[in-house]
Amino acid sequence: MAPRTVTARHFLSIQDVASDLGRLIDHAARLKAQRRRARLRPSLSGRNIALIFEKPSTRTRTSFEVGIHDLGGDAIYYSPKEMQLGRGETIGDTARVLSRYVDAIVYRAFRHDSVLELAGSSTVPVINALDDREHPTQIIADLLTLSERWKGSFKGRRLAWIGDGNNVLHSLMLGAALVGLDLVCATPESYRPLPEIVAVAREYGRLHGAELTFTDDPAIAATDADALYTDVWVSMGDEAETAKREKAFRGFQINAELLARAKPSAFVLHDLPAHRGQEITDDVLDGSRSAAWDEAENRLHAEKAILELLLAPDRLPRSSPARAWAPKLRARRPARR
């Protein structure tokens, strides 16, 4: 077989789907409805998808494997210990070889540079399933969850982020700005998100009428919010800073008192896994105002929509006439090593 020469479209950042975000959210909702009616369509029949996971995973791995199966494809899972990648083969060489075997690669990595290196050498689509810079598949699921709760309208809504300025917040800032959703972030001063991503999110917000603001007071962020969102204080790879982080984030917990400051209709998001009793209390996470379990389910439908966007784009609606989406902007990405 001759080498493939096509230039693949990758999904490494929310920026990579800036012009397709409305279609993705709409299509994910459609795929969810089809699955609940047991009307699965084998759009990936005969396709093989490689899953490379450097980090442990429950939701991401399971949702991708089930989603690929739902679409009629086959998933091949790798941990670094099961590949030559774990014995010194370069990421680029791994990408070149896998591109001859599979139709797409899902990569969950410690470093964003590794994802860029894999995508740079791959001739098949690469999907970022989390790295230290972004978690874009999570945010498609989050926006689907918000859209369901708010009947498709983000305008005039206020989402409060409580916690770390991490990879999830990076993707959330970009996604919220693109759909015109106001986002207020309560983070300790020393744990704010990367300035270059903040700059791009604010430019998207300027185009779509969305405000992005920061405070170090969770009570200010939560007041009159339509939804609250939190994540763990100590992410994978940050374990050496556990004591320091737990001290810095004391007071940044979503509990009944903080939730009471939000609108009576407000609900709570958490991308899971949760460290119960730290960033969120049991009564909130398990309560009637928690959307975390819908949010977790929506990972499946969001990832199926992403797979079809990259591998079966004719399955998606041609446009989302009710929404206007920004042209792609680019933040400076780290240089490859």
PELIN-V119885 format. One record per helix or strand. SS is the DSSP state (H for helix, E for strand). FROM is the first residue (numbers start at 0). LEN is the number of residues. Records with the same first field share a line. If there is no record, write none. Layout:
BEGIN
SS: FROM-LEN  FROM-LEN
END
This chain:
BEGIN
E: 10-1  47-6  73-6  103-5  124-4  157-5  181-5  211-4  226-4  253-1  266-4  275-1  279-1  289-1
H: 13-23  58-12  79-3  83-4  90-11  111-10  135-14  166-12  188-3  194-14  217-5  238-10  255-4  281-4  291-20  312-3
END
